[in-house]
Amino acid sequence: MTDTRKPASPACSAHEADDAYMGFASRDDLAAFLKELAAAEEAGRPHAEMLRKMLPRVRDDAVYRALKAKLQAQE
């Protein structure tokens, strides 16, 4: 006998959801942040707080590592 019931929720499709839907920064958000970060670095302004706020929203491992390294350099 085969169980043909459908799942009660679409959780199994969560990996297909947009990053922003899941609470992460979208590509546009990251692009805007990186532009703002570059301007802060160029102007010599401290930017550790900006990085601390953005890090939890970064889903891409490589981007996360790069931003984390920038934060560690600031601290």
VOKEFI-258365 format. One line per 5 residues: number of its first residue (from 1); their letters; for each residue x, y, z of N, C-alpha, C. Coordinates in nm, 3 decimals. Example, Ala and Ser with C-alpha at 12.3 -4.5 7.8 and 13.67 -1.06 7.14 Angstrom:
<nodes>
1) AS) 1.319 -0.569 0.780 1.230 -0.450 0.780 1.320 -0.330 0.780 | 1.285 -0.225 0.708 1.367 -0.106 0.714 1.290 0.003 0.787
</nodes>
This chain:
<nodes>
1) MTDTR) 0.084 -0.118 0.000 0.000 0.000 0.000 0.089 0.125 0.000 | 0.060 0.220 -0.087 0.138 0.343 -0.101 0.067 0.458 -0.030 | 0.145 0.535 0.043 0.090 0.653 0.112 0.089 0.768 0.012 | -0.026 0.816 -0.028 -0.039 0.921 -0.129 -0.072 1.056 -0.068 | -0.066 1.067 0.064 -0.096 1.196 0.127 0.012 1.297 0.091
6) KPASP) -0.031 1.420 0.074 0.063 1.528 0.046 0.109 1.589 0.179 | 0.229 1.647 0.180 0.276 1.710 0.303 0.182 1.823 0.346 | 0.175 1.846 0.475 0.088 1.951 0.529 0.140 2.090 0.497 | 0.271 2.101 0.476 0.329 2.232 0.446 0.434 2.216 0.336 | 0.467 2.327 0.270 0.565 2.319 0.161 0.710 2.330 0.209
11) ACSAH) 0.736 2.287 0.330 0.872 2.300 0.385 0.976 2.231 0.298 | 0.936 2.124 0.232 1.032 2.053 0.148 1.074 2.136 0.027 | 1.003 2.244 0.000 1.037 2.333 -0.111 1.110 2.458 -0.065 | 1.144 2.463 0.062 1.208 2.583 0.118 1.338 2.615 0.047 | 1.411 2.515 0.002 1.539 2.541 -0.065 1.520 2.613 -0.198
16) EADDA) 1.399 2.612 -0.251 1.369 2.679 -0.377 1.325 2.824 -0.358 | 1.301 2.863 -0.234 1.253 2.999 -0.206 1.364 3.101 -0.226 | 1.323 3.222 -0.258 1.416 3.334 -0.273 1.483 3.361 -0.138 | 1.609 3.400 -0.141 1.682 3.429 -0.018 1.609 3.532 0.070 | 1.555 3.636 0.007 1.487 3.742 0.082 1.365 3.686 0.154
21) YMGFA) 1.296 3.592 0.094 1.179 3.530 0.157 1.221 3.457 0.285 | 1.339 3.401 0.283 1.389 3.324 0.397 1.459 3.412 0.501 | 1.458 3.544 0.480 1.518 3.636 0.576 1.661 3.676 0.545 | 1.715 3.625 0.436 1.851 3.661 0.395 1.847 3.782 0.303 | 1.961 3.845 0.286 1.973 3.958 0.196 1.961 3.910 0.051
26) SRDDL) 1.889 3.985 -0.029 1.877 3.952 -0.171 2.006 3.995 -0.242 | 2.019 3.957 -0.367 2.137 3.999 -0.444 2.143 4.150 -0.454 | 2.027 4.213 -0.472 2.022 4.359 -0.479 2.065 4.421 -0.346 | 2.019 4.362 -0.235 2.058 4.411 -0.102 2.209 4.401 -0.084 | 2.266 4.286 -0.124 2.411 4.267 -0.111 2.488 4.364 -0.198
31) AAFLK) 2.441 4.385 -0.320 2.509 4.478 -0.411 2.510 4.619 -0.352 | 2.395 4.663 -0.300 2.386 4.796 -0.240 2.475 4.804 -0.116 | 2.476 4.699 -0.036 2.560 4.698 0.084 2.708 4.705 0.047 | 2.750 4.626 -0.050 2.891 4.626 -0.090 2.934 4.762 -0.144 | 2.844 4.829 -0.213 2.873 4.964 -0.264 2.888 5.061 -0.146
36) ELAAA) 2.798 5.051 -0.050 2.804 5.138 0.069 2.929 5.107 0.151 | 2.964 4.980 0.161 3.084 4.939 0.235 3.210 4.994 0.168 | 3.216 4.984 0.037 3.333 5.036 -0.036 3.347 5.186 -0.015 | 3.234 5.258 -0.016 3.239 5.403 0.007 3.288 5.433 0.148 | 3.243 5.355 0.246 3.286 5.376 0.384 3.436 5.349 0.398
41) EEAGR) 3.483 5.241 0.334 3.626 5.209 0.340 3.709 5.317 0.274 | 3.662 5.365 0.159 3.735 5.469 0.085 3.744 5.598 0.164 | 3.636 5.629 0.236 3.632 5.752 0.315 3.702 5.736 0.450 | 3.743 5.614 0.481 3.810 5.590 0.608 3.716 5.587 0.727 | 3.587 5.571 0.700 3.489 5.566 0.809 3.486 5.425 0.868
46) PHAEM) 3.465 5.415 0.999 3.451 5.282 1.060 3.327 5.213 1.004 | 3.338 5.084 0.981 3.225 5.013 0.922 3.197 4.879 0.989 | 3.253 4.857 1.107 3.232 4.731 1.178 3.084 4.710 1.211 | 3.015 4.815 1.251 2.874 4.801 1.286 2.790 4.761 1.164 | 2.822 4.819 1.049 2.753 4.782 0.924 2.771 4.633 0.898
51) LRKML) 2.893 4.585 0.914 2.924 4.445 0.889 2.851 4.354 0.988 | 2.849 4.393 1.115 2.779 4.312 1.216 2.631 4.297 1.185 | 2.571 4.403 1.133 2.428 4.397 1.100 2.402 4.311 0.977 | 2.494 4.313 0.881 2.470 4.241 0.756 2.506 4.094 0.765 | 2.607 4.058 0.838 2.655 3.919 0.840 2.546 3.814 0.863
56) PRVRD) 2.455 3.833 0.958 2.352 3.730 0.978 2.258 3.714 0.857 | 2.257 3.810 0.768 2.168 3.806 0.653 2.235 3.751 0.527 | 2.365 3.717 0.535 2.439 3.670 0.419 2.433 3.518 0.413 | 2.381 3.467 0.303 2.366 3.322 0.286 2.485 3.262 0.211 | 2.545 3.334 0.121 2.656 3.285 0.039 2.780 3.269 0.127
61) DAVYR) 2.834 3.149 0.133 2.949 3.121 0.220 3.072 3.204 0.187 | 3.102 3.219 0.059 3.221 3.294 0.019 3.207 3.441 0.057 | 3.091 3.499 0.032 3.067 3.640 0.068 3.073 3.655 0.219 | 3.014 3.560 0.290 3.015 3.565 0.437 3.159 3.565 0.488 | 3.242 3.474 0.437 3.381 3.467 0.482 3.456 3.597 0.455
66) ALKAK) 3.434 3.655 0.338 3.502 3.780 0.302 3.459 3.894 0.395 | 3.329 3.903 0.422 3.280 4.009 0.510 3.326 3.986 0.654 | 3.328 3.861 0.697 3.374 3.827 0.832 3.521 3.867 0.849 | 3.601 3.843 0.745 3.742 3.882 0.750 3.756 4.034 0.759 | 3.673 4.107 0.687 3.675 4.253 0.696 3.638 4.299 0.837
71) LQAQE) 3.539 4.234 0.897 3.498 4.269 1.033 3.612 4.242 1.131 | 3.675 4.128 1.119 3.786 4.095 1.209 3.900 4.194 1.193 | 3.926 4.241 1.073 4.030 4.340 1.050 3.994 4.474 1.115 | 3.866 4.506 1.117 3.820 4.633 1.178 3.831 4.628 1.331 | 3.808 4.511 1.386 3.809 4.498 1.533 3.947 4.478 1.579
</nodes>
